[in-house]
Amino acid sequence: MKLAAVIFDLDGTLADNFPVAMKAFRQTFERYTGRAYSDTEIVSFFGPNAEGIVRRVVPDNWQAAVATFYALFDVLY
């Protein structure tokens, strides 16, 4: 049998990456805004995907901030 694709659902079912994402958001936001955000504040931005969350917090430099978030996430994970 030859597989055409493999799909992973990483919403906590296979890997709990929430703590890593929170740390990456926290470090990104502090770097770009100069202020520390609590977990509660970060969770209040949830709704859109990671890019949308970063755009809400760092609207003036969101492209660089998104790149930073993903780079941090990769290093931390």
N, C-alpha and C positions, 0 to 999 in steps of 0.2 A: 504494500500500500504506500503510495506517495502522498505526502501532505502538501496541500496548496498554501496553507497559512496556519499560523498559530496565534491565538488571541489570548492576551493576558488581561485580567481585570485586577488592577492594583488599587482598589478602593478600601484596602484593609483586609480583604479576603485572603490574598496570597502574601501580602507584605504590608506591614504597618509603617507607612512612611510619613504619617502625620507629624510626629515629633521632628523629623528632619525638615519637612516643609515649614513648620513653624519657626525653627531656628534659622532657616534660609530667609524667610520673610523678615524676621526680626533684624538680622544682620543687614539685609538689603535696605530696609527702611531706615535704619539708623545711619547707614552710610550716606544715603541720598537726602534725608530730611534733617539729620542732626539730632534726632530725638529717639528715645527708646519707646517702643510700643509694647504694651502688655499682650498676653495671649488673648485676653477678652477683646481688646481693641482689634487685634488682627482678625479674630473670628468674626467680628462685626462687619468686616469687609467681604466676607465670603458670599458667594452667589455666582459670580462669573468664574471663569477659569483663572489660573495663576496669572496670566498676562493681564486680564481684566482687573484683578485685585491690585497688582502693582501699578497699573495705570490710574486707579483711584487715588492711591497714596502719593505717587510721584508723577503727576500729570505733565510736568514740564520737561522731564528727562526720562520718560518711561521706557524708551527703547534700550538705553544703556542699563537701566535698572532691571529690566526683564532679563537681559543677558547676564547681569550679575547674579540675579536670583537663580537662574538655571546653572550657572557655573558653581555657585555655592552648594546648591542641591546635589550636584554631581560629586563634589568633594566630600560633602558631609555624609552622603549615602554610600 
